[in-house]
Structure formats: structure tokens, C-alpha cells
Amino acid sequence: MNNKDIVYSIDILMQKILDGDKQYDLNKIVKSYEFSAEAHKEQKRDSGEPYIIHPLAVSFILLELGMDTDTICAAMLHDVVEDTDTSLDELKKLFGEDVAMLVDGVTKIGKIPLYTKEEQQAENVRKILLAMSQDIRVIIIKLADRLHNMRTLNHRPANKQRATALETMNIYAPIAHRLGIRAIKDELEDLAFHYLDPFAYREIEQVMEKRRGDRQMFIESIQQRIRMRLEEVDYTKKPQIDGRVKSIYGIYKKVYMTQRGFDEIYDKYAIRIIVSTVFECYNTLGIIHDMFKPIPNRFKDYISTPKANMYQSLHTTVIGREGIPFEVQIRTWDMHYTAEYGIAAHWKYKEGIQGKDRFENRLAWIRQIIEAQQETNDVEEIVRTIKSDLATDDVFAFSPKGDMITLPLGATVIDFAYAIHTQVGHKMTGAKVDGKLVPMEYKLKTGEIVEIILSKDEGKGPNRTWLDIVKTNEAKSKIRTWFKKECREENIVNGKAELEREFKRNLIHVPESDMEEFLADDMHRHNCETLDDFYAAIGYGGILLSKMLQRMKDNYIRRYVDTEKEAPSLEPTKQKSTDGIIVEGIENCLIKFSQCCNPLPGDNVIGFITRGHGISIHKTDCVNYQNAVRDNKEMERWVNVSWEDNNTKAYRATLDIVSYDRKGLLADVAILLSENRIFIHESTSRELKNGNADISVTISVGGIEQLNNVIAKLKKIQGVVSVTRSGK
Ligand code: MN
């Protein structure tokens, strides 16, 4: 940014042109300078300097970009139509059709009002794009014009500074980026950032300043080592090795937007190696990876897959002996010109580059946007198209609360959910982006607000197809882990069921309590430490039961039949279910308590075989059952069920619930107990002196586990202070 101090004069411009190897029409350029100086002679810049300094400075920038004679002339004249009496016709006569057309284009863009609101900004972009589509040189002049105005922004009133900086950040820098003109884009961003967040700017600047000495030494020593090593290799032309430091805004984006510490930004330091051929690029990459340790997942091949703005290079991040990571960019000269000058390379290196296609590609991009815009008339979409290119590697999406989640390009809403929390991922059933429902495979764009919709079902897990959809490795591994764990449970259940089935078929009846001992030999043989391991192995097919059944049978007869010990009865036993319901003639089935009548232990109940959802339990006086009986409908689907033997298993417990007294408290307690199918024998409640209430409730529970479970749930009721079990 020391460009501010450059003295601009036509003599120096002439000298620069003569020093360069590009052909210019010097007379025409001098003529345009003289015309402009005369036209603007009464005007001054805000800095107090003669106005002509500005068009001269813009011409300098464009000369550096390698633009042609007409572009330089148009830059000299770009403000004369707007700010002086000069007419377009006059320019046409003196400098030709092209120069007049360029000046007209720049003037039109200049009339687009300053950024005010989001909608207006979109409209501005649309107009700029329309002007661009006539002749791309118009926008290149405009970018140079904006760059000089940004360099001298400190002379403008404070309120203008912010508005101009915002417009630069939101519109001009993204356009420069999209056109691939890195030099202009970086400087525009740094300048705008300086006005938009001066504190952050200064902070980063100071940190960089403090480390400048170390950094230079470090980069130079690395460069030296690479240079020596590359000298051993036969290159078409000696490779060029540069050191570079990321722009301040570039660091800001990484540090502040991704919440990483300054030291975690790997690519503050970068080495750039420019070689002659694509083959040499990959060859050099091999040498670099041989010299330094590459950081996993930091290698990017933009040669085979160029960025949207045609950028090509190999990027890798490596660590040297010093333990400091740095990025290495490897590219050919062609790629380098395109990286630095983007679309302007078309003029600067007209002959050297096979760039006709690239140039056409860029123009095609502009045309596409304009065409799309004409169809949809959705100006916001245009802004988004440009903005989303700001970060071609990362997508920044937001939670409804405004938390930013950084994801790689192509990440889906599922990646987003898992990035928030593993459980959010497991429980997601859908997502809304900017308020609209989207499919699971929806790919996120920068700036979108994502709301994850969660399932109310506790047991809900991910879907196997997600593995093919998600982009991030984190999401993938979390989903895999879930399935591994989940499948184990499934395998155990299936394995156990299979074993029980085979035992029954072979008239083997081993009491549950003896099972581990009975199977000990086989478990040992298959390296299973626990019974569950053994069942799981059967479940997934690791152990083939058919191969060991004969031995098990022999074992059974030896242990139970041939001894004095009486073999346990082979009578089919009624299968217990954890829900406390016994279904006549059916074992191990899914039990569901119907919502219509909410049966509780002790009620007379009956079961209904649903289609695919197990058996639903109704009270015998439930209206649904009564109707079925009356209409004699599907009676074959009703089965007799009974409560598991309550007398032996259930026992009473009395709980003391202390709570802030509030309306509906007792009802909440009763509802909770009834929802958990817990029978209330009696309950009393009284008011305590301190305004609290004491509820005493005697319930029937199946065991201590269930009791603790109930206590935990009761404690969550609003206002409840404590829940304790009374002595008796
Ligand atoms: Mn201007």
C-alpha cells in the first residue's frame, strides 16, 4: 500500500511504456493525457492535488496489467464526459469509436448509485455486469479506477469512506476475483477491510510486523534449500522460486471466520515455484514431498481441476525441520500469468498463452449470469453467484442463532448437522435452508442459514445412504461408528434368537443362568469374552451354529439328562416381555400400549396384531375393541394377553416429592406416572409452610431400575425440588 506515495506523471508513464516490450501508440496516449489535463484543469481531488493525477494513476495500474492503447486512453479520459463539458461525439472524433465506447461504459457504471441496501447492491451488480458484457475492458478500467480511489480514500469524508469500502468489498473485489485479477482483488480487499474493521486490521498488521524478521529468515532459508535441491534436476528453464505472505484480509478471513488461532493458519507462509511444463509441476511436487513432510489432506490439484476463475496450480502444505508449516504452490508460467492477471492476461500476453479458450470461458460466465438473470429476474441470485466464488474452497453457513460453520465446498446439510454435534447428525430428519425445506443431499452455499430438523424419536439414527451423500470425513466416520455400534446390538439380538431357535429345535433347554457356563467351551474356541460377543458373532455369521450343534447336544445330554439332576422342563414357557405383557402363543413380539385407552397394570387387556408394528395393547372396555366385537370385524387379529405376574415382581414404593407449589403440579405428576404405565396406589399432597408442596405418592414398580428411572423423570417436572423414597 505504499503505492500511495508514487508520483504520477506522463513522463514516468512514457518511460514505463518504453521500458516494456509491448507495443503502444505513444502519440495517442500522450494526446489523451493532454486532452484530459486540459478538460480537468479547474478541478482538484479531495487531497488538493490536480485532478489529472487520478486518471494518470488509473492508467499506471492498467499499464501494469498490460492493457492495450485504447484502454489506457479511455482510462485517461474516463471522467471527462461525467465531470466536464466534453461530449462523447468529441471523443469519438478524436480517439475513435472504441475509446468513446469504453469511456461511455465506465461513465454509465459511475452513475450507478452507491451501495445502500442489499436489494440495491444486487441491482448495482446487475448493471455492472451488463456494462461488462459489452466490453470486458470497461470493468477492468472501472476496477483500476476503484483501486486508485480506495488508495486515496483517506481524503474522503468519514461517512463516504465506509460506504465506498463496503461497496468495494461486496461488489468490486468479488468481480476482480471472478475475473482472476488477483493483484487488484487482494489490494481492494485489504484497503476495504482497513476501513471496515480498522481494529482487526491493525491487530493482524501488528502481529505480522512483529514476526517480520523471523518470517523473512524462515522463508529465505526454505527457498535456499529448495533452490539447491532443484538445481540437481534437469529443468527446461531454471525454476523461479518466490516467497510470499498472505494478504492481511486473507489472514483475517481464516483467523476470524474459522475461529482458528493465528498460529493455526498454515498458509501465512507460502513458497511459489514456477516451472515450464505441467510434467515439471508434478515432478517438483514429488521432490517437495520428499524434502518436507506433507500435512495430510492439504494437497490440492488445481491443475487437473481448475478453480471456477480458471486458476490453476498445485497446492501442498508441508512441515520443515523447524516444525513450521508452509504452503508450496507449483505452477507453470502460463498458469502464473492467469493467476495474477486473470482475464487481463489476454491483453498482457496475447501471444504466449493458449488462452483464447480461457478468455472465452470467462466471457461465457458473464453471459451466463446475465442470461440467467433475464430469465429469473432474481437479482439476489446474481450477488450470490459472485459472492459464493469468494471462497472457492470453503463454504461458510450459519445456524439460526448465527453460529458459523465452515465446511468444504460440496458439503451437504448432513455435514452441517454433524459439524454442530454428533447427536444432531444422528437425530436429523430434515433441514431447512433460508427457511425452505431442502433434500438431504442439498449442497450448502456460503451465507445460507441452515436449520436442522430433529426427530422426536430417541432411537432415531442415520440412514445408510447418507454415507454416499456426505462430503466431510468427520460426518462419514460418525455415521460409520453409529452403524458399527448399532449393528452390534442388532447382531446380539439376532444371534441370541437364532441360538434359542436352534436349541428349541434340538430340544436343548438350558436355563438362562447356566447359559454362560454351558457355552464356555465354544466361547473360548471362538475367542469370545462375553456371552454378548458370542451372540454378536452368531448374528453376523462369524460363528456357524450348524457346525457345533451336535457337540452342544451331546454336552446337554451329558450335563442335564444323564445325571441325577433333573433336566428342566421342555414345556414351552410363556415368554416374558420387558413391557410386562404376556401374549398368548406369541413370543418376543413388539408390544405397544395404545394411545386410545392407555392400559395400566391391573386393567383387563387384550392385544391387537397390527400390520408391522407389533401388538398394541388395549383395555377390554376400550371403545375400539368394543366396536370391533360389535361389528365382528377382524376378530382373528385380536389375541389374549395378560399382565406379567404382578404379585411376585411388582413392589410398592412411596415417593416424597417436594416442589414449589404451582397450579397443575399434581396433574403433571399423575400424567407422567400414567405415561410410564406406573400404577398409583394412593397419593396425598399438602402445602408446606415455606410455600412449597409435598406430594406423597405410592406406586407399583417392577424393580429398582424402573424406580430410579421414574425418580429421574419426576425430578425433571417443572418446579420439583426433590424426589426421595420414603422408608417404607
Ligand atoms: Mn475515476
Residues whose N, C-alpha, C, O or C-beta is under 5 A from the ligand:
A	BS01	MN	D79 D145
